[in-house]
Amino acid sequence: MLATLVSNSKRSLLILTLILLISTTLSFAMLTRGHPWWDDFASYVMQARAILNGDMGEFVRRNAFTIQNSSYPPGPIAYPWGYPLLLAPVVALFGIHPLALKLVAIAFYALFLLIFFLLARTLLTESEALLLTAVLAFNPALLLANDLILSDIPFLTVSTLGVLLIDRWRKTAPDFLSGLAIGLTIFSATFLRANGILLFIPLAVALLFRYGVEWKPTLRQLLPPLGAFGVLSLAAAWIFPNGQDSYLSHFSMFSLPRLWDNFLFYLWLPSWAFNEIPAGVVFYPLLAVCLLFSVALHWKRDLAIHAYSLATLALFILWPERQGLRFIYPILPFLFIFAFEGMKLALERLPAGWQARASRLATGFWGILLLLSLGTSVHLAWGNLAAERAINGPFDEFSYDLYEFIREETPAEAVIVFVRPRALRLFTDRDSFMTTRCEDLSKGSYVALHEKLGNIGQIAPEQIATCPDVRLEEVFNNRRFTVYRIFPKR
């Protein structure tokens, strides 16, 4: 079956398989035994555990306490349940084991590369699609993303599949099964991340170009994907409790000046895909120019994909919080494909005597990017293995000392004020919230301070003693954390 997907070409199948194997090996070699202190991962793992224990409602209740009592929301009350559902078998088999949990992302990234190849091959030759797949397969920034216990890579995979299916559906006579597959894929994307709903935009654009304002055939073709999406969404709503509505609370931090800053930020953000590569700063401007060339010449042909990309960018420009490259993973595949095609289109417009030399330079450009990406990823993987997959963040020894103290020396009903409240609850089963305000301390039983974070997401350690209305008694200290018991001031 896989050989059919690559045009029955044994050579292409062999090269593609080799690319996937090398990429997967590098990804696994780059995994650490720790995790950054972003505690989104903790919420995902707790949701996975709640699925296994059958107490999803209890998770929502306790996480609502964390979100609603924090001085600003560290996340939604519940993430979409798709990624926790993927993690649940791993949690059941291995518990909270960071290496095992990260294998989910590695498997999905390999699947993404296969889907990306199929999508790239619709606009490029088979050899060009293989070259471009290798560029993404060895990109160090994307491989490092597999070291995070987050939904980004599975969502990248499913959203790219959705675009591929919609693009093929647009170019062929739509049939009932294709419509169902698109509806299933859009549901799966939305079940992983709420912005998966944006996949209806390229579907709507494809229908508009096919049928214009003729509403009867439009409705007939829209019913299978809408029906599949609707039935699955209703089933999910019946099984899994909702908590994504709390995303709206994040807009309390929105401001108009932030809008312009976000626009400029996201305009340059794709360059981060080359941050790990030597001289990486030169690649994005060149690719951006080539991308514009492709868009200008073939905007109508690719309007559905461009509409999805622009809608994704618009969403995050409006979103008050920034979380770097991970937010725009779903549109990076299109940047590479259209930049590659745009470079080819530009070369075709050169004088005939220049084209051969320019074509070799273009091939050399992509070859250099591939080699730099591969070399950097090998270097990072080698360094990580030499460091014995360093443990960092919430999985290091200082953090485990903190968890042990809280589990053994605080009552089960204690409320701990901490900068990463969901991580603390994952490891200690104590209710927790975060605050930067002195007046909130009275709602807690203890406050745990991360000595290296200063006033980032917490009251600064050197200022907490000046908080009025409470008296603090130090009960724990190591090189990373200090814990105080909170008493009302008499």
C-alpha positions in Angstrom: 0.0 0.0 0.0 2.8 2.4 0.9 4.5 1.7 -2.4 1.3 2.9 -4.2 1.5 6.2 -2.3 4.9 6.9 -3.9 3.9 6.1 -7.4 5.1 2.4 -7.2 8.7 3.7 -7.2 10.9 1.4 -5.2 13.7 4.0 -5.3 11.4 6.7 -3.9 10.0 4.4 -1.3 13.5 3.4 -0.2 14.6 7.1 0.0 11.5 8.1 1.9 11.8 5.2 4.3 15.5 6.1 4.9 14.5 9.8 5.6 11.9 8.7 8.1 14.2 6.3 9.9 17.0 8.9 10.2 14.6 11.6 11.4 13.0 9.2 13.9 16.4 8.1 15.2 17.6 11.8 15.6 14.3 12.7 17.3 14.7 9.9 19.8 18.4 10.8 20.4 17.4 14.4 21.1 14.9 13.5 23.9 15.8 14.6 27.4 14.6 13.1 30.6 13.1 16.4 31.7 10.8 19.1 30.5 10.7 22.9 30.5 8.8 24.5 33.4 5.8 25.3 31.2 3.1 23.2 32.9 0.7 22.7 30.0 2.2 19.2 29.9 1.0 18.6 33.4 -2.6 19.4 32.5 -2.4 17.0 29.5 -1.1 14.2 31.7 -3.7 14.8 34.4 -6.4 14.7 31.8 -5.0 11.4 30.5 -5.0 10.0 34.0 -8.5 11.2 34.5 -9.6 9.3 31.4 -8.0 6.1 32.8 -9.6 6.7 36.3 -13.0 7.6 34.9 -13.0 10.9 37.0 -12.8 13.5 34.2 -15.4 15.7 36.0 -13.2 15.7 39.1 -10.3 16.9 37.0 -12.3 19.7 35.6 -13.5 20.8 39.1 -10.0 20.9 40.5 -8.4 22.5 37.5 -11.2 25.1 37.5 -10.0 26.1 41.1 -6.5 26.5 39.8 -7.5 28.6 36.8 -10.1 30.8 38.5 -8.0 31.6 41.5 -4.8 32.5 39.7 -4.0 36.1 39.1 -4.0 35.3 35.3 -5.1 32.1 33.7 -2.2 29.7 33.1 -4.3 27.8 30.6 -7.9 26.6 30.0 -9.9 24.6 32.5 -9.5 21.6 30.2 -7.6 21.2 26.9 -9.4 19.3 24.1 -9.3 15.7 25.1 -7.7 14.3 21.9 -4.1 14.5 23.0 -4.8 13.3 26.6 -6.5 10.3 24.9 -3.3 9.6 22.9 -1.3 9.8 26.1 -3.6 7.6 28.2 -2.2 4.2 27.0 1.4 5.5 27.7 0.4 6.7 31.2 -1.3 3.3 31.9 1.8 1.4 30.9 4.6 3.7 32.1 3.1 6.3 34.5 4.5 9.8 34.4 7.6 8.8 32.4 8.8 11.7 30.2 10.7 9.7 27.7 7.8 7.3 27.1 5.3 10.2 26.9 7.4 12.0 24.2 7.3 8.9 21.9 3.8 9.9 20.9 5.1 13.1 19.2 7.9 11.2 17.5 5.5 8.7 16.0 3.2 11.6 14.8 6.2 13.5 13.3 7.1 10.5 11.2 3.5 10.3 10.0 3.5 14.1 9.3 6.6 13.7 7.0 4.8 11.1 5.0 1.7 13.3 4.6 3.9 16.3 3.8 5.6 14.3 1.0 2.2 13.5 -0.5 1.2 17.1 -0.3 4.5 18.4 -1.7 4.3 16.0 -4.6 1.1 17.6 -5.8 3.1 20.7 -6.8 6.6 19.4 -7.2 8.3 16.5 -8.9 8.8 13.3 -6.8 12.6 14.0 -6.3 11.9 17.6 -5.3 9.3 16.4 -2.8 11.8 14.0 -1.4 14.4 16.7 -1.0 12.0 19.1 0.7 10.7 16.3 3.0 14.3 15.6 4.0 14.8 19.4 4.8 11.9 19.2 7.2 12.8 15.7 8.5 16.2 17.0 9.7 15.2 20.5 10.8 16.6 20.8 14.4 13.9 23.3 15.6 11.1 20.8 14.6 12.9 17.8 15.9 13.5 19.5 19.3 9.7 20.0 19.4 9.3 16.3 19.9 11.0 16.8 23.3 7.9 18.5 24.6 4.8 16.8 26.0 2.4 19.0 24.0 -0.3 18.6 21.4 1.6 20.6 18.7 3.1 17.8 16.6 0.0 15.6 16.6 -2.0 18.7 15.6 0.5 19.5 12.8 0.1 16.0 11.5 -3.7 16.0 11.5 -4.1 19.6 10.2 -1.7 18.8 7.3 -3.7 15.7 6.5 -6.9 17.8 6.5 -5.4 20.3 4.0 -4.2 17.4 1.8 -7.6 15.8 1.8 -9.4 19.1 1.0 -6.9 19.9 -1.8 -7.4 16.5 -3.4 -11.2 16.7 -2.9 -11.1 20.1 -4.7 -9.2 18.7 -7.7 -11.3 15.6 -8.2 -15.0 14.8 -8.3 -16.1 15.0 -4.7 -17.6 11.7 -3.4 -19.4 10.8 -0.2 -16.5 8.9 1.4 -14.0 11.7 0.8 -16.5 14.1 2.5 -16.7 11.8 5.5 -12.9 11.5 5.7 -12.6 15.3 5.6 -15.2 15.6 8.4 -13.4 13.0 10.5 -10.1 14.8 10.0 -11.5 18.2 10.9 -13.0 16.7 14.0 -9.7 15.0 14.9 -7.9 18.3 14.5 -10.4 20.1 16.7 -10.3 17.3 19.3 -6.5 18.0 19.5 -6.6 21.8 19.5 -9.5 24.2 19.3 -8.1 26.0 16.3 -8.6 22.9 14.2 -12.1 24.3 13.5 -10.2 26.7 11.0 -10.0 23.8 8.6 -13.5 24.5 7.6 -12.2 27.7 5.9 -10.2 25.9 3.1 -13.2 23.6 2.7 -15.5 26.5 2.3 -13.1 28.2 -0.2 -12.8 25.0 -2.2 -16.7 24.8 -2.4 -16.9 28.4 -3.4 -14.6 27.9 -6.3 -16.3 24.8 -7.5 -19.9 25.9 -7.2 -19.9 29.6 -6.7 -23.3 30.8 -5.4 -25.1 27.6 -6.4 -26.3 26.6 -2.9 -27.9 23.2 -3.7 -24.7 21.4 -4.9 -22.7 23.3 -2.2 -25.0 22.0 0.5 -25.0 18.5 -1.0 -21.2 18.3 -0.9 -21.0 20.0 2.5 -23.4 17.5 4.2 -21.0 14.5 4.5 -18.1 16.5 6.2 -20.5 18.5 8.3 -22.4 15.4 9.3 -19.3 13.4 10.3 -18.0 16.4 12.2 -21.3 17.0 13.9 -21.9 13.4 15.0 -18.4 12.9 16.3 -18.5 16.3 18.1 -21.8 15.4 19.8 -20.4 12.0 20.9 -17.3 13.7 22.3 -19.4 16.3 24.1 -21.4 13.5 25.7 -18.4 11.5 26.8 -15.9 14.3 27.7 -16.6 17.3 29.9 -16.0 20.7 28.4 -13.5 23.2 29.6 -12.3 25.0 26.5 -14.7 27.9 27.0 -12.3 29.3 29.5 -9.9 30.1 26.6 -12.0 33.2 26.2 -10.8 34.5 29.6 -7.3 35.0 28.0 -8.7 37.9 26.0 -8.9 39.9 29.2 -5.2 40.6 28.5 -5.8 41.9 25.0 -4.8 45.4 24.0 -4.6 47.4 20.8 -0.8 48.1 21.1 -0.3 44.4 21.5 -2.1 43.8 18.2 0.6 45.7 16.2 3.4 44.1 18.2 1.9 40.7 17.5 1.6 41.4 13.8 5.3 42.3 13.6 6.2 39.3 15.8 4.4 36.8 13.7 5.7 38.3 10.4 9.2 37.3 11.5 8.3 34.3 13.6 8.9 31.7 10.8 12.6 32.6 10.8 12.8 30.8 14.2 12.6 27.5 12.2 16.2 28.2 11.3 17.5 29.5 14.6 19.5 26.4 15.4 21.2 26.3 12.0 24.5 28.2 11.4 23.8 31.4 9.4 20.1 30.5 9.7 19.1 34.2 9.6 19.7 34.3 5.9 17.3 31.5 4.9 13.9 33.0 5.9 14.1 36.3 3.9 15.1 34.3 0.8 12.2 31.8 1.3 9.7 34.6 2.0 10.5 36.3 -1.3 10.1 33.0 -3.2 6.9 32.3 -1.3 5.5 35.7 -2.5 6.4 34.8 -6.0 4.4 31.6 -5.9 1.4 33.3 -4.2 1.4 36.1 -6.8 1.4 33.7 -9.8 -0.9 30.9 -8.4 -3.0 32.6 -5.8 -6.3 31.3 -7.2 -5.1 27.7 -7.4 -3.9 27.7 -3.8 -6.4 30.1 -2.3 -7.9 27.5 0.1 -4.5 26.8 1.6 -3.6 30.5 1.8 -6.9 31.2 3.5 -6.2 28.6 6.2 -2.7 30.0 6.7 -4.0 33.6 7.0 -6.8 32.6 9.4 -4.2 30.8 11.6 -2.0 33.9 11.6 -4.9 36.2 12.3 -6.1 34.1 15.3 -2.7 34.3 17.0 -2.2 37.9 16.1 -5.4 38.5 18.1 -4.4 36.1 20.8 -2.8 38.1 23.7 -0.2 35.4 24.6 2.8 34.4 22.5 4.4 30.9 22.7 6.8 31.1 19.9 7.1 28.9 16.8 4.8 26.1 18.1 1.7 28.2 17.4 2.5 28.4 13.6 3.7 24.8 13.1 0.5 24.1 11.0 1.5 26.7 8.3 5.2 25.9 8.1 4.8 23.1 5.6 3.1 25.5 3.2 5.9 28.0 3.6 8.4 25.4 2.5 6.4 24.0 -0.4 5.4 27.4 -1.9 8.9 28.8 -1.4 10.3 25.9 -3.3 7.8 26.3 -6.1 8.3 30.1 -6.1 12.0 29.6 -6.6 11.4 27.4 -9.6 8.9 29.9 -11.1 11.4 32.7 -10.7 14.1 30.7 -12.4 11.8 30.0 -15.4 11.6 33.7 -16.0 15.4 34.2 -16.3 17.0 34.4 -19.7 17.5 30.9 -21.2 21.3 31.1 -21.0 21.1 31.7 -17.2 18.6 29.1 -16.2 20.9 26.0 -16.0 23.4 27.8 -13.8 20.6 29.3 -11.7 18.9 25.9 -11.3 22.2 24.4 -10.0 22.4 27.3 -7.5 18.9 26.7 -6.3 19.5 23.0 -5.9 22.7 23.9 -4.0 20.7 26.2 -1.7 18.3 23.5 -0.7 21.2 21.0 -0.4 23.1 23.3 1.9 20.0 23.8 4.0 19.5 20.1 4.2 23.1 19.4 5.2 23.2 22.3 7.8 20.0 20.9 9.3 21.2 17.4 9.4 24.6 18.4 10.8 23.1 20.6 13.5 20.6 17.9 14.5 23.4 15.2 14.7 25.4 17.6 16.8 22.5 18.3 19.2 21.6 14.6 19.4 25.2 13.6 20.1 25.5 16.3 22.8 22.3 15.2 24.4 23.4 11.6 24.6 26.8 12.7 25.9 24.9 14.6 28.7 23.0 11.4 29.4 19.7 13.0 28.4 19.9 15.7 31.0 17.1 16.0 33.5 15.7 19.5 33.8 12.7 21.5 35.0 9.9 19.7 37.0 11.7 16.4 36.7 15.0 17.3 38.4 16.1 16.3 41.9 15.4 19.7 43.5 11.8 19.6 42.2 11.3 16.0 43.5 12.6 17.2 46.9 9.9 19.8 46.9 7.2 17.4 45.9 8.2 14.9 48.6 8.1 17.6 51.2 4.6 18.7 50.2 3.3 15.2 50.0 4.6 14.1 53.4 4.5 17.3 55.4 1.4 19.1 54.3 -2.2 18.0 54.8 -4.2 16.6 51.9 -6.5 19.6 51.9 -3.6 22.1 51.8 -3.7 24.8 49.1 -0.2 25.6 47.7 0.6 28.9 46.0 3.1 28.1 43.2 4.2 29.6 39.9 3.4 26.3 38.0 0.3 25.1 39.8 -0.7 22.4 37.4 2.7 20.7 37.6 2.6 20.9 41.4 -0.8 19.2 41.5 0.3 16.5 39.1 3.2 15.5 41.4 1.7 16.2 44.8 -2.1 15.9 44.4 -2.5 19.3 46.3 -4.7 22.0 45.0 -2.7 25.0 43.8 -2.9 28.3 42.1 -0.4 31.0 41.0 -0.4 34.7 41.8 1.7 37.8 41.5 -0.4 39.6 44.1 0.2 39.8 47.8 -3.6 40.0 48.6 -4.1 36.5 47.1 -1.7 34.7 49.6 -4.5 34.5 52.3 -6.3 32.0 50.0 -3.5 29.5 50.3 -2.0 27.4 53.1 1.6 27.5 51.8 3.5 29.4 49.3 6.4 27.8 47.3 8.8 30.1 45.6 11.1 29.2 42.6 14.3 31.1 43.6 15.5 31.4 40.0 12.3 33.0 38.5 12.3 36.2 40.5 9.0 38.0 39.9 8.1 36.1 36.7 4.7 34.6 37.5 5.1 34.9 41.2 5.8 37.3 44.0 9.6 38.0 44.0 11.3 36.0 46.7 13.0 39.1 48.1 9.7 41.0 48.3 7.3 38.3 49.7 8.2 39.1 53.3 6.8 42.6 52.8 3.3 41.4 51.9 0.8 42.7 54.5 -2.0 40.8 56.1 -0.1 37.5 56.3 2.7 36.1 58.4 5.1 33.6 56.7 7.1 30.8 58.4 9.8 29.1 56.4 9.3 25.3 56.5 11.5 24.1 53.5 14.4 25.2 51.5 16.8 23.8 48.9 19.0 25.4 46.2 15.9 25.9 44.0 12.8 26.4 46.2 11.7 27.9 49.4 8.3 27.0 51.0 6.6 29.2 53.6 3.5 28.3 55.7 1.0 31.1 55.5 -0.7 32.5 58.7 -3.0 35.5 59.0 -1.3 38.4 60.5 -2.8 39.4 63.9 
